[in-house]
Amino acid sequence: MSEPMLLIEDADRVRTLTLDRPEALNAFNEALYDALTDALQEAAEDPSVAVVLLTGAGRAFSAGTDLLEMGERIANPDFKPGRHGFLGLVDALRDFDKPLILAINGLGLGIGLTIIGFADLVFMSSDARLKTPFTSLGVAPEAASSYLLPLLIGRQNAAWVLLSAEWISAAEAKEMGLVRRVCEPGDLMAEARRAAATLASRPISSLREVKRDMTAPLREEIRRARERENDGFVRLMGGPANAEALAAFAEGREPDFTSLPPGW
């Protein structure tokens, strides 16, 4: 039997979910997408859970989508996706109607950053870093980030995050408004749990109503953005730029996009 990829702990109406693939920097394969989707749906339905706190095990929050599995998915016509997959997780995040707190303990790439768009409070370790590697992988944005990030941090900050594929430090993330608080590494979980406990002391019915009211204007636009991004991702995945990026990753080198066909 395979080891669990997601640790679940309940205390004082707070459910802590810990991404637990530290050897892969908590990168999301199909199994982890399914596990987190199931966990969010179960937490939403559990009347004893007021707040969900999400963090990562080891030195990473999440390295995003597992690129080795992405390469297999492109190359193997018999690849079997998960029950929910990436899109199912995005839908679960969109529909989750209880407070979601993130404790970003280490590096976050791709969904490790874009999940911030669905969070209500974000705490980040001072030594953590964030990046959306979409242009460095020759693909499109995901998780409705093309819609949510401009709302959260403004057009120019979002453009830099999504277009540059450069690292964002904790201090920059705080200045942009990506995170609420930057903490010393040893204080991160205590700070996040303190905030979670404050919220969890309130009536669950009231917490859910506030969350629903705050997110109601966003849900349809998130759905539309997700569809646009998925269409772009499908068109670009496996194309010349993405193929070069994946080959470079497998070979341990930097990609060279200068010799791609015109327009790529």
Disulfide bonds with the S-S distance in Angstrom:
none
